Amino acid sequence: MIWENLVCLNSDVEPSFEVLGPARDYHATDSRLGDWTALDYKAALERDTAPLPLTSDREGYYGPDHFSYWASGLADARYLLEAAAQLGVDPQYYLDMGCASGRVLRHMAHERQGMRALGCDINRLHVEWCNRYLPANCTVFQNHSIPSLPLPDNSVDIVSAYSVFTHIEALETAWLMELRRILRPGGVAWITVHSELTLQDMTTDWPLWNPTMSHPEAATKLDAQRNFVGDRMVLRWHSDRSYASNVFYKLDYLKKTWSRFFEIADVRRRFPTFQDVLILRKPA
Ligand SMILES: C[S@@+](CC[C@H](N)C(=O)[O-])C[C@H]1O[C@@H](n2cnc3c(N)ncnc32)[C@H](O)[C@@H]1O
């Protein structure tokens, strides 16, 4: 074990990737094509010629449905830009924290071509993947699980963290402080979470069901109605590495505590699929 891997992932792995073709190669055969009828994707599909990551290089998202993986990122990018516009932000500088292999980042770079699109991830393999294959206005760097980012104060217009705070087992408020530091006044943060209502809504076909219900502590931390005690519940799988847990918050806690760091512009339940999103604004 090298020390970096206590706070990062795969820092000592020399990457070599196989890649898929561009999204258009997988459009006709996608088994979930019907999910995207409301998404205006034709022009985006034409212009995005970059390869797609293998399922194993994208955190397993959408399994064999490579087009759906691509379309989900486009939908998320558009929701984000729409929310930012509603709050009066026209982004020139964007950061996707925990970007993995660029599910959302690749689209942000296309949707706003003049924009500087940054990503970061604790997993070096994701960082290398993005820097090899994403458009040239994307730059991705490796961070670690201690809350600090090598970016100037008041510099970023929008920051997103999709399915990242759902796994941050420690130092969550310090991460909020760090995101607040880099955002410019009036800047917007889009952070997805699992709440106590996620647990209530969860059915056996959700990706979250197995890792939650098969956890050895689920029986003691959750009652028969899937309620937990306290402000948040951490189901930790490994004690010696980062990104090793599923984390659930009470929405009341989030509203009360996160509003010490940001204005809470909106809380959207199950938006657009399984997770809840907090849309936050750094006071102007
Ligand atoms: C469930 S995946 C979501 C990936 C991506 N955001 C998406 O929606 O496709 C979580 C990602 O967050 C990364 N991650 C976990 N903790 C992190 C941290 N403290 N800082 C940056 N990235 C982190 C993981 O390496 C992983 O790539």
PDBQT file of the ligand as one rigid body, heavy atoms in Angstrom, charges set to zero:
ROOT
HETATM    1  C1  LIG A 301     -21.115   7.040  -7.791  1.00  0.00    +0.000 C 
HETATM    2  S1  LIG A 301     -19.804   7.756  -8.650  1.00  0.00    +0.000 S 
HETATM    3  C2  LIG A 301     -20.589   9.085  -9.533  1.00  0.00    +0.000 C 
HETATM    4  C3  LIG A 301     -19.791   9.505 -10.734  1.00  0.00    +0.000 C 
HETATM    5  C4  LIG A 301     -20.308  10.719 -11.510  1.00  0.00    +0.000 C 
HETATM    6  N1  LIG A 301     -20.474  11.877 -10.655  1.00  0.00    +0.000 N 
HETATM    7  C5  LIG A 301     -21.608  10.405 -12.227  1.00  0.00    +0.000 C 
HETATM    8  O1  LIG A 301     -22.658  10.896 -11.792  1.00  0.00    +0.000 OA
HETATM    9  O2  LIG A 301     -21.560   9.664 -13.201  1.00  0.00    +0.000 OA
HETATM   10  C6  LIG A 301     -18.912   8.638  -7.379  1.00  0.00    +0.000 C 
HETATM   11  C7  LIG A 301     -17.609   9.220  -7.875  1.00  0.00    +0.000 C 
HETATM   12  O3  LIG A 301     -17.116  10.125  -6.878  1.00  0.00    +0.000 OA
HETATM   13  C8  LIG A 301     -15.725   9.895  -6.679  1.00  0.00    +0.000 C 
HETATM   14  N2  LIG A 301     -15.433  10.390  -5.321  1.00  0.00    +0.000 N 
HETATM   15  C9  LIG A 301     -15.760   9.846  -4.126  1.00  0.00    +0.000 A 
HETATM   16  N3  LIG A 301     -15.371  10.653  -3.119  1.00  0.00    +0.000 NA
HETATM   17  C10 LIG A 301     -14.803  11.744  -3.689  1.00  0.00    +0.000 A 
HETATM   18  C11 LIG A 301     -14.205  12.937  -3.196  1.00  0.00    +0.000 A 
HETATM   19  N4  LIG A 301     -14.105  13.194  -1.888  1.00  0.00    +0.000 N 
HETATM   20  N5  LIG A 301     -13.737  13.838  -4.082  1.00  0.00    +0.000 NA
HETATM   21  C12 LIG A 301     -13.810  13.606  -5.418  1.00  0.00    +0.000 A 
HETATM   22  N6  LIG A 301     -14.347  12.484  -5.947  1.00  0.00    +0.000 NA
HETATM   23  C13 LIG A 301     -14.842  11.577  -5.094  1.00  0.00    +0.000 A 
HETATM   24  C14 LIG A 301     -15.534   8.411  -6.920  1.00  0.00    +0.000 C 
HETATM   25  O4  LIG A 301     -14.205   8.084  -7.237  1.00  0.00    +0.000 OA
HETATM   26  C15 LIG A 301     -16.508   8.182  -8.092  1.00  0.00    +0.000 C 
HETATM   27  O5  LIG A 301     -15.900   8.401  -9.329  1.00  0.00    +0.000 OA
ENDROOT
TORSDOF 0
